[in-house]
């Protein structure tokens, strides 16, 4: 009987440990800043030395690098509603992203190494346009409008 009592009292501990283990990956997924809504052709996401195929639903993190193949396009939606269309043969990196309206903290930075992209402002671009910048090897764009196309050769 004593063994059953100690086993019964350890069940809540084991359940809590199991739930905590399951919660870990869920919390890590909350770190994403954007996701692909659609992908045509081949687009790769490079993250921490690993390379994965982008598909609808693939999430993006700060420092991810997006590489699209010839003829490929992808639609990306950021948490604040910013839309980014990645063109063919494009390489770009999400350098910074902060969207914390409760604390008035905003940042959006992309680096377009080559190719083209269409940017359409979300909440960050409308609330804090000075917090948005897109740079290329030869220039940096400060966003003051709501939609533009950028190209880097």
C-alpha positions in Angstrom: 0.0 0.0 0.0 2.9 2.3 0.8 4.3 1.8 -2.7 1.0 2.7 -4.3 0.8 5.9 -2.2 4.3 7.0 -3.3 3.5 6.1 -6.9 0.2 8.0 -6.8 2.0 11.1 -5.4 4.6 11.0 -8.1 2.1 11.0 -10.9 1.5 14.8 -10.7 5.2 15.4 -10.9 5.6 13.1 -13.9 2.7 14.8 -15.6 4.1 18.2 -15.0 7.5 17.2 -16.3 5.9 15.7 -19.4 3.8 18.9 -20.0 6.9 21.0 -19.6 8.8 19.0 -22.1 6.0 19.4 -24.6 5.7 23.1 -23.9 9.4 23.7 -24.8 9.0 23.2 -28.6 5.7 25.2 -28.6 7.5 28.1 -26.9 10.4 27.9 -29.4 7.9 28.1 -32.3 6.5 31.4 -30.9 9.9 32.9 -31.8 9.0 33.0 -35.4 8.5 36.5 -37.0 6.9 35.5 -40.3 5.7 32.6 -42.4 5.4 31.7 -46.0 1.8 31.9 -47.3 2.7 30.5 -50.7 5.6 29.2 -52.6 6.0 28.4 -56.3 9.2 26.8 -57.5 12.2 26.1 -55.3 12.9 28.4 -52.3 15.3 27.4 -49.5 15.6 28.8 -46.0 19.0 28.7 -44.5 19.0 28.7 -40.7 21.9 28.1 -38.3 23.9 26.1 -41.0 20.9 24.0 -42.0 19.0 24.3 -45.2 15.3 23.5 -45.6 12.7 23.7 -48.4 10.2 26.5 -48.0 6.6 25.5 -48.3 3.3 27.2 -47.4 3.4 27.5 -43.6 7.2 27.5 -43.2 8.1 29.9 -40.4 10.9 32.4 -40.5 13.2 33.6 -37.7 15.4 36.6 -37.3 18.7 35.8 -39.2 17.1 33.4 -41.6 18.3 33.7 -45.2 15.9 33.1 -48.0 17.2 31.9 -51.4 14.8 31.5 -54.3 15.6 29.6 -57.5 15.1 30.8 -61.1 11.4 31.2 -61.7 10.5 30.8 -58.0 8.3 33.3 -56.0 7.1 33.3 -52.5 4.7 35.3 -50.4 5.7 36.0 -46.8 3.5 37.5 -44.1 5.1 39.0 -41.0 3.4 39.1 -37.6 2.5 42.8 -38.0 0.9 42.2 -41.4 3.9 43.3 -43.5 3.8 41.5 -46.8 6.9 40.5 -48.7 6.9 38.9 -52.2 10.2 37.3 -52.9 11.1 37.2 -56.6 13.1 34.7 -58.7 16.8 34.2 -58.1 16.7 36.2 -54.9 18.8 36.1 -51.8 17.6 38.0 -48.7 18.0 37.9 -45.0 15.7 38.9 -42.1 18.2 40.9 -40.0 16.0 42.3 -37.3 12.3 42.2 -36.4 10.6 43.4 -33.2 6.9 43.9 -33.0 5.9 44.7 -29.4 3.1 47.3 -29.5 2.4 47.1 -25.8 6.0 48.4 -25.2 6.2 50.6 -28.3 9.2 48.6 -29.6 9.5 48.2 -33.3 12.2 47.1 -35.7 12.2 45.7 -39.2 15.4 45.1 -41.2 16.0 43.1 -44.4 19.1 42.7 -46.4 18.5 42.0 -50.1 21.8 40.6 -51.4 20.5 40.0 -55.0 17.2 39.6 -56.8 14.0 41.5 -56.2 11.2 41.8 -53.6 8.0 43.7 -53.2 7.4 45.2 -49.8 4.0 46.3 -48.5 3.8 47.9 -45.1 2.2 46.3 -42.1 1.7 48.0 -38.7 5.4 48.7 -38.1 5.7 50.7 -41.4 2.6 52.7 -40.5 3.2 53.2 -36.8 7.0 53.6 -36.8 8.2 54.0 -40.4 11.7 55.1 -39.0 12.1 51.6 -37.6 11.9 50.0 -41.1 14.9 49.6 -43.4 15.8 47.5 -46.3 19.4 47.4 -47.5 21.2 46.1 -50.5 24.9 45.9 -51.2 24.9 49.4 -52.5 22.1 51.3 -50.7 19.8 51.4 -47.7 16.1 52.3 -48.1 14.3 54.0 -45.3 10.6 53.3 -45.6 8.3 56.3 -45.7 5.7 54.8 -48.1 3.5 51.8 -47.9 4.6 49.7 -50.9 7.7 49.5 -53.1 9.7 47.2 -55.3 13.4 46.8 -54.6 16.0 45.1 -56.8 19.6 44.3 -56.3 22.0 43.0 -59.0 
